[in-house]
């Protein structure tokens, strides 16, 4: 049984995993947050905020704090964190489990365009619409900054920073959102194309249903690949099983 588990990430799954781990007697859990959100929600167990200093810094932290296992429950697009976790765990011999919610899949009536990056999404936009709803978060806006002829609406938990598109309206909000809410937002701003990352989960999936109902095209940025050979869990019970702990 793992005695000290480091949980990487502030996602919904990370919070659920931390709570489940903390419920096991004899298990110490530490949640690590990047610190990009000013007011993160409460977490079970201990919490640390900030980076480790790359793979070497994380490896040193694992040794110093006698970590028995690492659960990477970061956002599916936190590629650098996952890469560093895999390298640090390989260097220290600490087991690693990656917890990733399943990605979204298109349904009947969806008009999805899959791309490999936000830059590729930007290349497609002029041929799909003029009023764009960006549901990609506040990072990576530089990919769209050159599109001066398009109008953008960005939804984000925190205000974005430049470089940004010249015609950008920011909606500060945190999910989950309902289909009626998303439909109203798309209609209010006269959106004709949606851009999103394949984050998966239910908290922000309603926008996809709203886009389907309105007949809007959706540009979906694919997830970056996971490191080879890393055990992966689609949900918290499976992650607990891989960590050698029963679900509670």
Biotite code that builds the C-alpha atoms (Angstrom):
import biotite.structure as struc

atoms = struc.array([
    struc.Atom([0.000, 0.000, 0.000], chain_id="A", res_id=1, res_name="UNK", atom_name="CA", element="C"),
    struc.Atom([1.307, 3.433, -0.896], chain_id="A", res_id=2, res_name="UNK", atom_name="CA", element="C"),
    struc.Atom([2.151, 5.500, 2.200], chain_id="A", res_id=3, res_name="UNK", atom_name="CA", element="C"),
    struc.Atom([2.694, 8.942, 0.612], chain_id="A", res_id=4, res_name="UNK", atom_name="CA", element="C"),
    struc.Atom([1.000, 9.751, -2.698], chain_id="A", res_id=5, res_name="UNK", atom_name="CA", element="C"),
    struc.Atom([1.707, 12.937, -4.609], chain_id="A", res_id=6, res_name="UNK", atom_name="CA", element="C"),
    struc.Atom([-1.296, 14.029, -6.713], chain_id="A", res_id=7, res_name="UNK", atom_name="CA", element="C"),
    struc.Atom([-0.454, 16.428, -9.516], chain_id="A", res_id=8, res_name="UNK", atom_name="CA", element="C"),
    struc.Atom([-3.188, 18.774, -10.683], chain_id="A", res_id=9, res_name="UNK", atom_name="CA", element="C"),
    struc.Atom([-6.235, 20.737, -9.586], chain_id="A", res_id=10, res_name="UNK", atom_name="CA", element="C"),
    struc.Atom([-8.737, 19.034, -11.899], chain_id="A", res_id=11, res_name="UNK", atom_name="CA", element="C"),
    struc.Atom([-12.034, 17.589, -10.706], chain_id="A", res_id=12, res_name="UNK", atom_name="CA", element="C"),
    struc.Atom([-10.518, 14.106, -10.911], chain_id="A", res_id=13, res_name="UNK", atom_name="CA", element="C"),
    struc.Atom([-7.487, 15.224, -8.887], chain_id="A", res_id=14, res_name="UNK", atom_name="CA", element="C"),
    struc.Atom([-9.749, 16.506, -6.115], chain_id="A", res_id=15, res_name="UNK", atom_name="CA", element="C"),
    struc.Atom([-11.783, 13.302, -6.094], chain_id="A", res_id=16, res_name="UNK", atom_name="CA", element="C"),
    struc.Atom([-8.633, 11.195, -6.010], chain_id="A", res_id=17, res_name="UNK", atom_name="CA", element="C"),
    struc.Atom([-7.118, 13.229, -3.177], chain_id="A", res_id=18, res_name="UNK", atom_name="CA", element="C"),
    struc.Atom([-10.308, 12.838, -1.139], chain_id="A", res_id=19, res_name="UNK", atom_name="CA", element="C"),
    struc.Atom([-10.383, 9.080, -1.745], chain_id="A", res_id=20, res_name="UNK", atom_name="CA", element="C"),
    struc.Atom([-6.724, 8.713, -0.806], chain_id="A", res_id=21, res_name="UNK", atom_name="CA", element="C"),
    struc.Atom([-7.127, 10.795, 2.343], chain_id="A", res_id=22, res_name="UNK", atom_name="CA", element="C"),
    struc.Atom([-9.953, 8.491, 3.446], chain_id="A", res_id=23, res_name="UNK", atom_name="CA", element="C"),
    struc.Atom([-7.533, 5.548, 3.669], chain_id="A", res_id=24, res_name="UNK", atom_name="CA", element="C"),
    struc.Atom([-5.891, 5.172, 7.103], chain_id="A", res_id=25, res_name="UNK", atom_name="CA", element="C"),
    struc.Atom([-2.128, 5.388, 6.937], chain_id="A", res_id=26, res_name="UNK", atom_name="CA", element="C"),
    struc.Atom([-2.045, 7.111, 3.553], chain_id="A", res_id=27, res_name="UNK", atom_name="CA", element="C"),
    struc.Atom([-0.589, 10.611, 3.343], chain_id="A", res_id=28, res_name="UNK", atom_name="CA", element="C"),
    struc.Atom([-1.650, 12.606, 0.304], chain_id="A", res_id=29, res_name="UNK", atom_name="CA", element="C"),
    struc.Atom([-0.099, 15.787, -1.029], chain_id="A", res_id=30, res_name="UNK", atom_name="CA", element="C"),
    struc.Atom([-1.775, 17.703, -3.867], chain_id="A", res_id=31, res_name="UNK", atom_name="CA", element="C"),
    struc.Atom([0.433, 19.885, -6.046], chain_id="A", res_id=32, res_name="UNK", atom_name="CA", element="C"),
    struc.Atom([-1.118, 22.878, -7.847], chain_id="A", res_id=33, res_name="UNK", atom_name="CA", element="C"),
    struc.Atom([0.553, 24.979, -10.523], chain_id="A", res_id=34, res_name="UNK", atom_name="CA", element="C"),
    struc.Atom([-0.786, 28.185, -8.973], chain_id="A", res_id=35, res_name="UNK", atom_name="CA", element="C"),
    struc.Atom([-2.375, 29.558, -12.142], chain_id="A", res_id=36, res_name="UNK", atom_name="CA", element="C"),
    struc.Atom([-5.780, 29.980, -10.485], chain_id="A", res_id=37, res_name="UNK", atom_name="CA", element="C"),
    struc.Atom([-5.910, 32.667, -7.814], chain_id="A", res_id=38, res_name="UNK", atom_name="CA", element="C"),
    struc.Atom([-8.554, 31.001, -5.609], chain_id="A", res_id=39, res_name="UNK", atom_name="CA", element="C"),
    struc.Atom([-8.412, 27.215, -5.931], chain_id="A", res_id=40, res_name="UNK", atom_name="CA", element="C"),
    struc.Atom([-11.054, 25.148, -4.169], chain_id="A", res_id=41, res_name="UNK", atom_name="CA", element="C"),
    struc.Atom([-10.453, 23.146, -1.024], chain_id="A", res_id=42, res_name="UNK", atom_name="CA", element="C"),
    struc.Atom([-8.465, 19.926, -1.276], chain_id="A", res_id=43, res_name="UNK", atom_name="CA", element="C"),
    struc.Atom([-8.165, 16.942, 1.044], chain_id="A", res_id=44, res_name="UNK", atom_name="CA", element="C"),
    struc.Atom([-4.751, 16.339, 2.596], chain_id="A", res_id=45, res_name="UNK", atom_name="CA", element="C"),
    struc.Atom([-1.707, 18.567, 2.233], chain_id="A", res_id=46, res_name="UNK", atom_name="CA", element="C"),
    struc.Atom([-1.351, 21.124, -0.560], chain_id="A", res_id=47, res_name="UNK", atom_name="CA", element="C"),
    struc.Atom([1.692, 22.666, -2.213], chain_id="A", res_id=48, res_name="UNK", atom_name="CA", element="C"),
    struc.Atom([1.588, 25.403, -4.849], chain_id="A", res_id=49, res_name="UNK", atom_name="CA", element="C"),
    struc.Atom([4.124, 26.103, -7.587], chain_id="A", res_id=50, res_name="UNK", atom_name="CA", element="C"),
    struc.Atom([6.478, 24.237, -9.866], chain_id="A", res_id=51, res_name="UNK", atom_name="CA", element="C"),
    struc.Atom([9.218, 21.808, -8.886], chain_id="A", res_id=52, res_name="UNK", atom_name="CA", element="C"),
    struc.Atom([11.927, 23.016, -11.251], chain_id="A", res_id=53, res_name="UNK", atom_name="CA", element="C"),
    struc.Atom([11.509, 20.470, -14.008], chain_id="A", res_id=54, res_name="UNK", atom_name="CA", element="C"),
    struc.Atom([12.040, 16.722, -13.867], chain_id="A", res_id=55, res_name="UNK", atom_name="CA", element="C"),
    struc.Atom([15.202, 16.978, -11.757], chain_id="A", res_id=56, res_name="UNK", atom_name="CA", element="C"),
    struc.Atom([13.518, 19.209, -9.199], chain_id="A", res_id=57, res_name="UNK", atom_name="CA", element="C"),
    struc.Atom([10.529, 16.872, -8.984], chain_id="A", res_id=58, res_name="UNK", atom_name="CA", element="C"),
    struc.Atom([12.822, 13.858, -8.565], chain_id="A", res_id=59, res_name="UNK", atom_name="CA", element="C"),
    struc.Atom([14.597, 15.615, -5.694], chain_id="A", res_id=60, res_name="UNK", atom_name="CA", element="C"),
    struc.Atom([11.239, 16.424, -4.068], chain_id="A", res_id=61, res_name="UNK", atom_name="CA", element="C"),
    struc.Atom([10.098, 12.799, -4.365], chain_id="A", res_id=62, res_name="UNK", atom_name="CA", element="C"),
    struc.Atom([13.262, 11.624, -2.614], chain_id="A", res_id=63, res_name="UNK", atom_name="CA", element="C"),
    struc.Atom([13.186, 14.308, 0.078], chain_id="A", res_id=64, res_name="UNK", atom_name="CA", element="C"),
    struc.Atom([9.542, 13.684, 0.979], chain_id="A", res_id=65, res_name="UNK", atom_name="CA", element="C"),
    struc.Atom([9.710, 9.902, 0.646], chain_id="A", res_id=66, res_name="UNK", atom_name="CA", element="C"),
    struc.Atom([6.937, 9.719, -1.907], chain_id="A", res_id=67, res_name="UNK", atom_name="CA", element="C"),
    struc.Atom([5.697, 6.182, -2.545], chain_id="A", res_id=68, res_name="UNK", atom_name="CA", element="C"),
    struc.Atom([3.656, 6.868, -5.699], chain_id="A", res_id=69, res_name="UNK", atom_name="CA", element="C"),
    struc.Atom([2.713, 9.727, -8.019], chain_id="A", res_id=70, res_name="UNK", atom_name="CA", element="C"),
    struc.Atom([-0.718, 10.221, -9.581], chain_id="A", res_id=71, res_name="UNK", atom_name="CA", element="C"),
    struc.Atom([-0.686, 12.672, -12.462], chain_id="A", res_id=72, res_name="UNK", atom_name="CA", element="C"),
    struc.Atom([-4.240, 14.000, -12.624], chain_id="A", res_id=73, res_name="UNK", atom_name="CA", element="C"),
    struc.Atom([-3.394, 17.224, -14.435], chain_id="A", res_id=74, res_name="UNK", atom_name="CA", element="C"),
    struc.Atom([-5.332, 18.634, -17.367], chain_id="A", res_id=75, res_name="UNK", atom_name="CA", element="C"),
    struc.Atom([-5.015, 16.480, -20.509], chain_id="A", res_id=76, res_name="UNK", atom_name="CA", element="C"),
    struc.Atom([-3.079, 19.338, -22.147], chain_id="A", res_id=77, res_name="UNK", atom_name="CA", element="C"),
    struc.Atom([-0.526, 19.776, -19.348], chain_id="A", res_id=78, res_name="UNK", atom_name="CA", element="C"),
    struc.Atom([2.076, 18.035, -21.498], chain_id="A", res_id=79, res_name="UNK", atom_name="CA", element="C"),
    struc.Atom([5.190, 19.387, -19.763], chain_id="A", res_id=80, res_name="UNK", atom_name="CA", element="C"),
    struc.Atom([4.005, 18.318, -16.305], chain_id="A", res_id=81, res_name="UNK", atom_name="CA", element="C"),
    struc.Atom([3.256, 14.780, -17.478], chain_id="A", res_id=82, res_name="UNK", atom_name="CA", element="C"),
    struc.Atom([6.581, 14.529, -19.287], chain_id="A", res_id=83, res_name="UNK", atom_name="CA", element="C"),
    struc.Atom([8.478, 15.720, -16.188], chain_id="A", res_id=84, res_name="UNK", atom_name="CA", element="C"),
    struc.Atom([6.539, 13.350, -13.932], chain_id="A", res_id=85, res_name="UNK", atom_name="CA", element="C"),
    struc.Atom([7.401, 10.386, -16.159], chain_id="A", res_id=86, res_name="UNK", atom_name="CA", element="C"),
    struc.Atom([11.097, 11.324, -16.185], chain_id="A", res_id=87, res_name="UNK", atom_name="CA", element="C"),
    struc.Atom([11.244, 11.964, -12.432], chain_id="A", res_id=88, res_name="UNK", atom_name="CA", element="C"),
    struc.Atom([9.498, 8.710, -11.570], chain_id="A", res_id=89, res_name="UNK", atom_name="CA", element="C"),
    struc.Atom([11.762, 6.768, -13.913], chain_id="A", res_id=90, res_name="UNK", atom_name="CA", element="C"),
    struc.Atom([14.816, 8.336, -12.266], chain_id="A", res_id=91, res_name="UNK", atom_name="CA", element="C"),
    struc.Atom([13.653, 7.589, -8.716], chain_id="A", res_id=92, res_name="UNK", atom_name="CA", element="C"),
    struc.Atom([11.840, 4.302, -9.216], chain_id="A", res_id=93, res_name="UNK", atom_name="CA", element="C"),
    struc.Atom([8.611, 5.792, -7.858], chain_id="A", res_id=94, res_name="UNK", atom_name="CA", element="C"),
    struc.Atom([5.488, 4.293, -9.512], chain_id="A", res_id=95, res_name="UNK", atom_name="CA", element="C"),
    struc.Atom([3.466, 6.673, -11.683], chain_id="A", res_id=96, res_name="UNK", atom_name="CA", element="C"),
    struc.Atom([-0.211, 6.501, -12.618], chain_id="A", res_id=97, res_name="UNK", atom_name="CA", element="C"),
    struc.Atom([-1.715, 8.961, -15.099], chain_id="A", res_id=98, res_name="UNK", atom_name="CA", element="C"),
    struc.Atom([-5.395, 9.713, -14.495], chain_id="A", res_id=99, res_name="UNK", atom_name="CA", element="C"),
    struc.Atom([-7.025, 11.019, -17.682], chain_id="A", res_id=100, res_name="UNK", atom_name="CA", element="C"),
    struc.Atom([-10.745, 11.389, -18.260], chain_id="A", res_id=101, res_name="UNK", atom_name="CA", element="C"),
    struc.Atom([-11.844, 10.010, -21.656], chain_id="A", res_id=102, res_name="UNK", atom_name="CA", element="C"),
    struc.Atom([-11.901, 12.463, -24.537], chain_id="A", res_id=103, res_name="UNK", atom_name="CA", element="C"),
    struc.Atom([-15.024, 13.640, -26.315], chain_id="A", res_id=104, res_name="UNK", atom_name="CA", element="C"),
    struc.Atom([-16.426, 11.813, -29.318], chain_id="A", res_id=105, res_name="UNK", atom_name="CA", element="C"),
    struc.Atom([-18.566, 13.374, -32.054], chain_id="A", res_id=106, res_name="UNK", atom_name="CA", element="C"),
    struc.Atom([-22.175, 12.296, -32.374], chain_id="A", res_id=107, res_name="UNK", atom_name="CA", element="C"),
    struc.Atom([-24.754, 12.443, -35.168], chain_id="A", res_id=108, res_name="UNK", atom_name="CA", element="C"),
    struc.Atom([-25.049, 15.943, -36.547], chain_id="A", res_id=109, res_name="UNK", atom_name="CA", element="C"),
    struc.Atom([-21.705, 17.170, -35.226], chain_id="A", res_id=110, res_name="UNK", atom_name="CA", element="C"),
    struc.Atom([-19.477, 19.164, -37.598], chain_id="A", res_id=111, res_name="UNK", atom_name="CA", element="C"),
    struc.Atom([-16.110, 18.646, -35.983], chain_id="A", res_id=112, res_name="UNK", atom_name="CA", element="C"),
    struc.Atom([-12.703, 19.500, -37.430], chain_id="A", res_id=113, res_name="UNK", atom_name="CA", element="C"),
    struc.Atom([-9.847, 17.841, -35.527], chain_id="A", res_id=114, res_name="UNK", atom_name="CA", element="C"),
    struc.Atom([-6.479, 19.624, -35.498], chain_id="A", res_id=115, res_name="UNK", atom_name="CA", element="C"),
    struc.Atom([-3.146, 19.002, -33.781], chain_id="A", res_id=116, res_name="UNK", atom_name="CA", element="C"),
    struc.Atom([-2.638, 22.439, -32.224], chain_id="A", res_id=117, res_name="UNK", atom_name="CA", element="C"),
    struc.Atom([-4.140, 25.851, -31.584], chain_id="A", res_id=118, res_name="UNK", atom_name="CA", element="C"),
    struc.Atom([-2.001, 27.213, -34.419], chain_id="A", res_id=119, res_name="UNK", atom_name="CA", element="C"),
    struc.Atom([-3.628, 24.690, -36.757], chain_id="A", res_id=120, res_name="UNK", atom_name="CA", element="C"),
    struc.Atom([-7.032, 25.755, -35.417], chain_id="A", res_id=121, res_name="UNK", atom_name="CA", element="C"),
    struc.Atom([-6.218, 29.364, -36.254], chain_id="A", res_id=122, res_name="UNK", atom_name="CA", element="C"),
    struc.Atom([-5.343, 28.364, -39.820], chain_id="A", res_id=123, res_name="UNK", atom_name="CA", element="C"),
    struc.Atom([-8.808, 26.842, -40.294], chain_id="A", res_id=124, res_name="UNK", atom_name="CA", element="C"),
    struc.Atom([-10.887, 29.647, -38.828], chain_id="A", res_id=125, res_name="UNK", atom_name="CA", element="C"),
    struc.Atom([-11.059, 32.121, -41.747], chain_id="A", res_id=126, res_name="UNK", atom_name="CA", element="C"),
    struc.Atom([-12.750, 29.445, -43.842], chain_id="A", res_id=127, res_name="UNK", atom_name="CA", element="C"),
    struc.Atom([-15.281, 28.490, -41.154], chain_id="A", res_id=128, res_name="UNK", atom_name="CA", element="C"),
    struc.Atom([-16.624, 31.704, -39.666], chain_id="A", res_id=129, res_name="UNK", atom_name="CA", element="C"),
    struc.Atom([-16.081, 35.308, -38.616], chain_id="A", res_id=130, res_name="UNK", atom_name="CA", element="C"),
    struc.Atom([-17.300, 35.245, -35.007], chain_id="A", res_id=131, res_name="UNK", atom_name="CA", element="C"),
    struc.Atom([-15.396, 32.733, -32.911], chain_id="A", res_id=132, res_name="UNK", atom_name="CA", element="C"),
    struc.Atom([-16.070, 31.355, -29.459], chain_id="A", res_id=133, res_name="UNK", atom_name="CA", element="C"),
    struc.Atom([-12.729, 30.349, -27.950], chain_id="A", res_id=134, res_name="UNK", atom_name="CA", element="C"),
    struc.Atom([-13.152, 27.757, -25.220], chain_id="A", res_id=135, res_name="UNK", atom_name="CA", element="C"),
    struc.Atom([-9.458, 26.950, -25.021], chain_id="A", res_id=136, res_name="UNK", atom_name="CA", element="C"),
    struc.Atom([-8.528, 28.767, -21.809], chain_id="A", res_id=137, res_name="UNK", atom_name="CA", element="C"),
    struc.Atom([-6.495, 31.925, -21.380], chain_id="A", res_id=138, res_name="UNK", atom_name="CA", element="C"),
    struc.Atom([-3.175, 30.372, -22.413], chain_id="A", res_id=139, res_name="UNK", atom_name="CA", element="C"),
    struc.Atom([-2.150, 30.043, -26.034], chain_id="A", res_id=140, res_name="UNK", atom_name="CA", element="C"),
    struc.Atom([-4.005, 33.116, -27.345], chain_id="A", res_id=141, res_name="UNK", atom_name="CA", element="C"),
    struc.Atom([-0.904, 34.110, -29.278], chain_id="A", res_id=142, res_name="UNK", atom_name="CA", element="C"),
    struc.Atom([-1.873, 31.513, -31.897], chain_id="A", res_id=143, res_name="UNK", atom_name="CA", element="C"),
    struc.Atom([-4.915, 33.662, -32.797], chain_id="A", res_id=144, res_name="UNK", atom_name="CA", element="C"),
    struc.Atom([-3.373, 37.120, -32.333], chain_id="A", res_id=145, res_name="UNK", atom_name="CA", element="C"),
    struc.Atom([-2.782, 37.668, -36.060], chain_id="A", res_id=146, res_name="UNK", atom_name="CA", element="C"),
    struc.Atom([-6.430, 37.130, -37.026], chain_id="A", res_id=147, res_name="UNK", atom_name="CA", element="C"),
    struc.Atom([-7.404, 40.792, -37.089], chain_id="A", res_id=148, res_name="UNK", atom_name="CA", element="C"),
    struc.Atom([-10.424, 40.262, -39.347], chain_id="A", res_id=149, res_name="UNK", atom_name="CA", element="C"),
    struc.Atom([-12.184, 37.908, -36.918], chain_id="A", res_id=150, res_name="UNK", atom_name="CA", element="C"),
    struc.Atom([-14.149, 38.658, -33.759], chain_id="A", res_id=151, res_name="UNK", atom_name="CA", element="C"),
    struc.Atom([-13.406, 36.458, -30.729], chain_id="A", res_id=152, res_name="UNK", atom_name="CA", element="C"),
    struc.Atom([-15.209, 35.686, -27.492], chain_id="A", res_id=153, res_name="UNK", atom_name="CA", element="C"),
    struc.Atom([-13.002, 33.975, -24.916], chain_id="A", res_id=154, res_name="UNK", atom_name="CA", element="C"),
    struc.Atom([-14.310, 32.265, -21.805], chain_id="A", res_id=155, res_name="UNK", atom_name="CA", element="C"),
    struc.Atom([-11.796, 31.862, -19.010], chain_id="A", res_id=156, res_name="UNK", atom_name="CA", element="C"),
    struc.Atom([-11.643, 31.506, -15.237], chain_id="A", res_id=157, res_name="UNK", atom_name="CA", element="C"),
    struc.Atom([-8.885, 34.148, -14.995], chain_id="A", res_id=158, res_name="UNK", atom_name="CA", element="C"),
    struc.Atom([-8.244, 37.220, -17.190], chain_id="A", res_id=159, res_name="UNK", atom_name="CA", element="C"),
    struc.Atom([-5.932, 36.514, -20.152], chain_id="A", res_id=160, res_name="UNK", atom_name="CA", element="C"),
    struc.Atom([-2.624, 38.200, -20.885], chain_id="A", res_id=161, res_name="UNK", atom_name="CA", element="C"),
    struc.Atom([-1.222, 39.413, -24.229], chain_id="A", res_id=162, res_name="UNK", atom_name="CA", element="C"),
    struc.Atom([-0.512, 38.693, -26.980], chain_id="A", res_id=163, res_name="UNK", atom_name="CA", element="C"),
    struc.Atom([-4.195, 38.442, -27.884], chain_id="A", res_id=164, res_name="UNK", atom_name="CA", element="C"),
    struc.Atom([-6.380, 38.949, -30.953], chain_id="A", res_id=165, res_name="UNK", atom_name="CA", element="C"),
    struc.Atom([-7.209, 42.654, -31.447], chain_id="A", res_id=166, res_name="UNK", atom_name="CA", element="C"),
    struc.Atom([-10.970, 42.025, -31.399], chain_id="A", res_id=167, res_name="UNK", atom_name="CA", element="C"),
    struc.Atom([-11.479, 39.971, -28.240], chain_id="A", res_id=168, res_name="UNK", atom_name="CA", element="C"),
    struc.Atom([-14.251, 39.968, -25.660], chain_id="A", res_id=169, res_name="UNK", atom_name="CA", element="C"),
    struc.Atom([-13.568, 38.078, -22.430], chain_id="A", res_id=170, res_name="UNK", atom_name="CA", element="C"),
    struc.Atom([-16.243, 36.249, -20.427], chain_id="A", res_id=171, res_name="UNK", atom_name="CA", element="C"),
    struc.Atom([-15.018, 35.307, -16.964], chain_id="A", res_id=172, res_name="UNK", atom_name="CA", element="C"),
    struc.Atom([-16.851, 32.190, -15.776], chain_id="A", res_id=173, res_name="UNK", atom_name="CA", element="C"),
    struc.Atom([-16.259, 28.781, -14.257], chain_id="A", res_id=174, res_name="UNK", atom_name="CA", element="C"),
    struc.Atom([-18.183, 25.639, -15.273], chain_id="A", res_id=175, res_name="UNK", atom_name="CA", element="C"),
    struc.Atom([-20.114, 23.474, -15.233], chain_id="A", res_id=176, res_name="UNK", atom_name="CA", element="C"),
    struc.Atom([-22.486, 24.989, -17.772], chain_id="A", res_id=177, res_name="UNK", atom_name="CA", element="C"),
    struc.Atom([-25.862, 23.802, -19.020], chain_id="A", res_id=178, res_name="UNK", atom_name="CA", element="C"),
    struc.Atom([-26.945, 23.400, -22.626], chain_id="A", res_id=179, res_name="UNK", atom_name="CA", element="C"),
    struc.Atom([-29.448, 26.299, -22.329], chain_id="A", res_id=180, res_name="UNK", atom_name="CA", element="C"),
    struc.Atom([-26.699, 28.528, -20.905], chain_id="A", res_id=181, res_name="UNK", atom_name="CA", element="C"),
    struc.Atom([-24.317, 27.639, -23.701], chain_id="A", res_id=182, res_name="UNK", atom_name="CA", element="C"),
    struc.Atom([-26.982, 28.053, -26.366], chain_id="A", res_id=183, res_name="UNK", atom_name="CA", element="C"),
    struc.Atom([-27.845, 31.489, -25.006], chain_id="A", res_id=184, res_name="UNK", atom_name="CA", element="C"),
    struc.Atom([-24.190, 32.540, -24.987], chain_id="A", res_id=185, res_name="UNK", atom_name="CA", element="C"),
    struc.Atom([-23.625, 31.410, -28.572], chain_id="A", res_id=186, res_name="UNK", atom_name="CA", element="C"),
    struc.Atom([-26.753, 33.208, -29.745], chain_id="A", res_id=187, res_name="UNK", atom_name="CA", element="C"),
    struc.Atom([-26.062, 36.396, -27.771], chain_id="A", res_id=188, res_name="UNK", atom_name="CA", element="C"),
    struc.Atom([-22.628, 36.787, -29.342], chain_id="A", res_id=189, res_name="UNK", atom_name="CA", element="C"),
    struc.Atom([-23.779, 35.585, -32.782], chain_id="A", res_id=190, res_name="UNK", atom_name="CA", element="C"),
    struc.Atom([-21.078, 32.911, -32.791], chain_id="A", res_id=191, res_name="UNK", atom_name="CA", element="C"),
    struc.Atom([-20.627, 30.960, -36.023], chain_id="A", res_id=192, res_name="UNK", atom_name="CA", element="C"),
    struc.Atom([-17.674, 28.710, -35.079], chain_id="A", res_id=193, res_name="UNK", atom_name="CA", element="C"),
    struc.Atom([-16.457, 27.160, -31.812], chain_id="A", res_id=194, res_name="UNK", atom_name="CA", element="C"),
    struc.Atom([-12.839, 26.292, -30.925], chain_id="A", res_id=195, res_name="UNK", atom_name="CA", element="C"),
    struc.Atom([-12.151, 23.938, -28.038], chain_id="A", res_id=196, res_name="UNK", atom_name="CA", element="C"),
    struc.Atom([-9.545, 21.552, -26.701], chain_id="A", res_id=197, res_name="UNK", atom_name="CA", element="C"),
    struc.Atom([-10.482, 17.905, -26.263], chain_id="A", res_id=198, res_name="UNK", atom_name="CA", element="C"),
    struc.Atom([-10.595, 18.243, -22.482], chain_id="A", res_id=199, res_name="UNK", atom_name="CA", element="C"),
    struc.Atom([-13.242, 15.572, -21.998], chain_id="A", res_id=200, res_name="UNK", atom_name="CA", element="C"),
    struc.Atom([-15.526, 15.367, -18.995], chain_id="A", res_id=201, res_name="UNK", atom_name="CA", element="C"),
    struc.Atom([-18.953, 16.855, -18.403], chain_id="A", res_id=202, res_name="UNK", atom_name="CA", element="C"),
    struc.Atom([-18.173, 20.263, -16.877], chain_id="A", res_id=203, res_name="UNK", atom_name="CA", element="C"),
    struc.Atom([-17.790, 22.012, -20.247], chain_id="A", res_id=204, res_name="UNK", atom_name="CA", element="C"),
    struc.Atom([-19.302, 19.472, -22.651], chain_id="A", res_id=205, res_name="UNK", atom_name="CA", element="C"),
    struc.Atom([-22.631, 21.303, -22.938], chain_id="A", res_id=206, res_name="UNK", atom_name="CA", element="C"),
    struc.Atom([-21.115, 23.758, -25.435], chain_id="A", res_id=207, res_name="UNK", atom_name="CA", element="C"),
    struc.Atom([-20.704, 20.871, -27.876], chain_id="A", res_id=208, res_name="UNK", atom_name="CA", element="C"),
    struc.Atom([-24.375, 19.972, -27.613], chain_id="A", res_id=209, res_name="UNK", atom_name="CA", element="C"),
    struc.Atom([-25.340, 23.616, -28.047], chain_id="A", res_id=210, res_name="UNK", atom_name="CA", element="C"),
    struc.Atom([-23.135, 23.897, -31.143], chain_id="A", res_id=211, res_name="UNK", atom_name="CA", element="C"),
    struc.Atom([-24.755, 20.757, -32.585], chain_id="A", res_id=212, res_name="UNK", atom_name="CA", element="C"),
    struc.Atom([-28.250, 22.133, -32.006], chain_id="A", res_id=213, res_name="UNK", atom_name="CA", element="C"),
    struc.Atom([-27.284, 25.409, -33.707], chain_id="A", res_id=214, res_name="UNK", atom_name="CA", element="C"),
    struc.Atom([-25.516, 23.671, -36.587], chain_id="A", res_id=215, res_name="UNK", atom_name="CA", element="C"),
    struc.Atom([-22.155, 25.306, -35.830], chain_id="A", res_id=216, res_name="UNK", atom_name="CA", element="C"),
    struc.Atom([-18.791, 23.901, -36.883], chain_id="A", res_id=217, res_name="UNK", atom_name="CA", element="C"),
    struc.Atom([-16.431, 22.975, -34.027], chain_id="A", res_id=218, res_name="UNK", atom_name="CA", element="C"),
    struc.Atom([-12.640, 22.953, -34.235], chain_id="A", res_id=219, res_name="UNK", atom_name="CA", element="C"),
    struc.Atom([-11.310, 20.394, -31.724], chain_id="A", res_id=220, res_name="UNK", atom_name="CA", element="C"),
    struc.Atom([-7.646, 20.462, -30.711], chain_id="A", res_id=221, res_name="UNK", atom_name="CA", element="C"),
    struc.Atom([-6.403, 16.925, -30.130], chain_id="A", res_id=222, res_name="UNK", atom_name="CA", element="C"),
    struc.Atom([-4.685, 15.942, -26.886], chain_id="A", res_id=223, res_name="UNK", atom_name="CA", element="C"),
    struc.Atom([-0.907, 15.595, -26.817], chain_id="A", res_id=224, res_name="UNK", atom_name="CA", element="C"),
    struc.Atom([0.267, 11.972, -26.606], chain_id="A", res_id=225, res_name="UNK", atom_name="CA", element="C"),
    struc.Atom([1.167, 10.437, -23.251], chain_id="A", res_id=226, res_name="UNK", atom_name="CA", element="C"),
    struc.Atom([4.676, 9.118, -22.546], chain_id="A", res_id=227, res_name="UNK", atom_name="CA", element="C"),
    struc.Atom([5.160, 5.507, -23.599], chain_id="A", res_id=228, res_name="UNK", atom_name="CA", element="C"),
    struc.Atom([4.631, 2.763, -21.066], chain_id="A", res_id=229, res_name="UNK", atom_name="CA", element="C"),
    struc.Atom([2.915, 4.827, -18.368], chain_id="A", res_id=230, res_name="UNK", atom_name="CA", element="C"),
    struc.Atom([-0.059, 3.127, -16.634], chain_id="A", res_id=231, res_name="UNK", atom_name="CA", element="C"),
    struc.Atom([-3.190, 5.131, -17.403], chain_id="A", res_id=232, res_name="UNK", atom_name="CA", element="C"),
    struc.Atom([-6.563, 5.222, -15.638], chain_id="A", res_id=233, res_name="UNK", atom_name="CA", element="C"),
    struc.Atom([-9.779, 6.704, -17.088], chain_id="A", res_id=234, res_name="UNK", atom_name="CA", element="C"),
    struc.Atom([-11.352, 7.315, -13.669], chain_id="A", res_id=235, res_name="UNK", atom_name="CA", element="C"),
    struc.Atom([-10.629, 7.539, -9.952], chain_id="A", res_id=236, res_name="UNK", atom_name="CA", element="C"),
    struc.Atom([-11.555, 3.924, -9.018], chain_id="A", res_id=237, res_name="UNK", atom_name="CA", element="C"),
    struc.Atom([-9.173, 2.590, -11.665], chain_id="A", res_id=238, res_name="UNK", atom_name="CA", element="C"),
    struc.Atom([-6.419, 4.921, -10.475], chain_id="A", res_id=239, res_name="UNK", atom_name="CA", element="C"),
    struc.Atom([-6.890, 3.682, -6.912], chain_id="A", res_id=240, res_name="UNK", atom_name="CA", element="C"),
    struc.Atom([-6.699, 0.105, -8.135], chain_id="A", res_id=241, res_name="UNK", atom_name="CA", element="C"),
    struc.Atom([-3.429, 0.817, -9.941], chain_id="A", res_id=242, res_name="UNK", atom_name="CA", element="C"),
    struc.Atom([-2.108, 2.403, -6.754], chain_id="A", res_id=243, res_name="UNK", atom_name="CA", element="C"),
    struc.Atom([-2.983, -0.753, -4.837], chain_id="A", res_id=244, res_name="UNK", atom_name="CA", element="C"),
    struc.Atom([-5.811, 0.816, -2.868], chain_id="A", res_id=245, res_name="UNK", atom_name="CA", element="C"),
    struc.Atom([-9.522, -0.125, -2.764], chain_id="A", res_id=246, res_name="UNK", atom_name="CA", element="C"),
    struc.Atom([-12.107, 2.445, -3.776], chain_id="A", res_id=247, res_name="UNK", atom_name="CA", element="C"),
    struc.Atom([-13.989, 4.115, -0.907], chain_id="A", res_id=248, res_name="UNK", atom_name="CA", element="C"),
])
